[in-house]
Amino acid sequence: MKNETRDNFGTTAPFSIAVLEKLKHSGFQYVQVKGFTSDKRLDYMEPRYLVLIPMKELPGDQGEIEIYESINSKLLVDWATHPRDGMDVLVSYNKKS
C-alpha cells in the first residue's frame, strides 16, 4: 500500500474477486469511485490509481453526487478478475472522515 492512499483513505487493499465477494456478502450495494494522480490530486481524466469506497446505499443529497458503480456491475467484475491490467484499483475499508 502506498502512503498516499493510507493518508486519504485509511486501510486499503488491492481489489480482487475475493474482495468483491466479501463486499457483496457484507451487504454493500455500491462503490464510490475516486481517481487520483501520483501527487494525490483527485483526477478522473488521467488517474494513476482508483480507490473504491464501499457503500450500502447511495446518498440522498444532490450535493453529494459523485461517481458510483453497482456492486454487481460487469465493470467491477472485470477490474476484480484482471487486477494487473491497466491502473491499480484499491478498495478502502475504513475511509477517514
Buried (B, 14 or more C-beta within 10 A) or exposed (E): EBEBBEEBBEBBEEBBEEBBEBBBEEEBBBBBBBBBBEEBEEBEEEBBBBBBBBBEEBEEEEEEEEEBBEBEEEEBEEBBEEBEEEEBBBBBBEBEE
